[in-house]
Amino acid sequence: MCSIVVADGDSTLLKLVECYLSFRGHSVFSANGAIDAMSAVRAVRPDIVVVDAELQWGGWKGIRALMNEDPFLVEIPMVLIADRVPADDLRDAKRPVIASWLSKPFRLFQLQVAIENSLAGRNMARFDSAHRARPADGGTLPVAGVVTHGNGWGHQSGGEG
């Protein structure tokens, strides 16, 4: 599959995401803060970076700024986990700053879809708890091919949930 650096200050969520993505066949490298995340990004040169907006020690903007200065890292897409992202933060003049973002709380399959869409270069979408993709303009799009029932942790359950 692909290599992913995941950075989040919540160690429980970080481990859950790492286990889920590893189970899905990805190579996952975890970081608890922005400094560790940047070290991992430089060492691994991942296919994609998943970052919590509330990350300590430089935050996602610090990671993105350092990535933008390195010609080997500048094109790596970033998925941001956040409650809200101001429109000015979504794009700069030359390239996407954030390929996709998820609002908390989210289901793990939504993260997988965000990663796949980001790697495929699809339009940025925001996933909400109603299982719909929401483009930046506020409209709604169906999430094609996604199972919209489960136990809340990204694993499908036996019945409708």
C-alpha positions in Angstrom: 0.0 0.0 0.0 1.7 3.2 1.1 3.9 4.7 3.8 2.1 7.1 6.3 3.4 9.3 9.1 0.7 9.8 11.7 1.1 12.5 14.3 -1.2 13.0 17.2 -0.8 14.0 20.9 -3.4 11.5 22.0 -1.5 8.3 22.5 -4.6 6.1 22.5 -5.9 7.5 19.2 -2.4 7.3 17.8 -2.2 3.6 18.6 -5.7 2.9 17.3 -5.0 4.7 14.0 -1.6 3.0 13.7 -3.1 -0.5 14.2 -6.0 0.2 11.8 -3.8 1.5 9.0 -1.2 -1.2 9.5 -3.9 -3.9 9.4 -5.0 -2.3 6.1 -1.5 -2.9 4.7 0.1 0.5 5.2 3.5 1.1 6.7 2.8 3.5 9.6 5.2 5.7 11.5 3.9 7.3 14.6 4.8 10.6 16.3 3.6 12.3 19.5 4.5 15.8 18.5 5.5 18.1 15.6 9.2 17.7 16.2 9.0 13.9 16.1 6.7 14.1 13.1 9.1 16.2 11.2 12.0 13.8 12.0 9.8 10.9 10.8 8.8 12.8 7.6 12.4 13.6 6.7 13.6 10.0 7.5 10.8 8.1 5.8 9.6 10.5 3.0 6.1 9.0 3.3 3.4 9.0 0.7 1.1 11.0 3.0 1.2 12.7 6.4 -1.8 12.6 8.8 -1.6 15.3 11.5 -3.8 16.4 14.4 -4.4 20.2 14.2 -3.8 20.5 17.9 -0.4 18.9 17.7 2.2 20.3 20.2 5.7 21.6 19.4 5.1 23.5 16.2 1.7 22.2 15.1 0.7 21.2 11.6 1.6 24.6 10.2 5.2 24.1 11.3 5.4 20.7 9.8 3.9 21.9 6.5 6.2 25.0 6.4 9.3 22.7 6.8 7.9 20.3 4.2 7.4 23.2 1.8 11.1 24.1 2.1 12.3 20.7 1.0 12.0 19.7 -2.7 11.6 16.1 -1.7 8.8 16.7 0.8 6.9 19.6 -0.8 4.5 17.4 -2.8 3.6 15.0 0.0 -0.1 15.5 0.8 -1.3 16.1 4.3 -4.6 15.0 5.9 -5.5 17.2 8.8 -7.6 16.0 11.8 -9.4 19.1 13.1 -12.7 20.5 14.4 -12.5 23.4 12.0 -9.9 24.7 9.5 -10.1 28.4 8.4 -10.5 28.8 4.6 -7.2 30.8 4.4 -5.3 27.7 5.7 -6.7 25.4 3.0 -4.6 26.5 0.1 -1.7 28.7 -0.7 -0.9 30.3 -4.1 1.2 27.4 -5.5 -0.1 24.1 -4.1 -2.5 22.5 -1.7 -1.6 23.0 1.9 -4.1 20.4 3.1 -5.2 17.6 0.8 -8.1 16.6 3.0 -9.3 17.0 6.5 -11.5 15.1 9.0 -13.6 16.6 11.7 -13.5 15.0 15.2 -14.9 12.5 16.1 -14.4 10.4 13.0 -14.5 6.8 12.0 -11.4 5.0 11.0 -12.8 4.0 7.6 -13.3 7.8 6.9 -9.6 8.3 7.5 -8.8 5.5 5.0 -11.1 7.1 2.4 -9.5 10.5 3.1 -6.0 9.0 2.6 -7.1 7.2 -0.6 -8.7 10.4 -2.0 -5.7 12.5 -1.1 -3.4 10.1 -2.8 -5.6 10.0 -5.8 -5.6 13.8 -6.0 -9.4 14.1 -5.6 -11.1 17.3 -4.4 -10.6 18.1 -0.8 -13.5 16.8 1.3 -14.5 17.2 4.9 -16.1 14.1 6.5 -18.7 14.7 9.1 -20.4 12.3 11.5 -23.3 11.9 9.2 -21.1 9.8 6.8 -21.2 12.4 4.0 -18.3 14.1 2.3 -18.6 17.9 2.5 -16.6 20.0 0.1 -15.1 23.2 1.1 -18.0 25.2 -0.3 -20.4 23.6 2.2 -22.4 21.3 -0.2 -22.6 17.6 0.3 -21.4 14.7 -1.8 -22.1 11.0 -1.3 -19.2 8.9 -0.1 -19.1 6.3 -2.9 -18.1 2.7 -2.0 -18.0 3.3 1.8 -19.9 1.1 4.3 -21.8 3.5 6.4 -22.6 1.2 9.3 -20.4 -0.2 11.9 -19.5 -0.2 15.6 -18.1 3.3 15.6 -14.4 2.3 15.5 -14.2 1.7 11.8 -15.0 -2.0 11.9 -18.1 -3.3 10.3 -20.6 -4.9 12.6 -23.2 -7.6 11.9 -26.2 -5.3 11.3 -27.1 -1.7 10.5 -25.7 0.7 13.0 
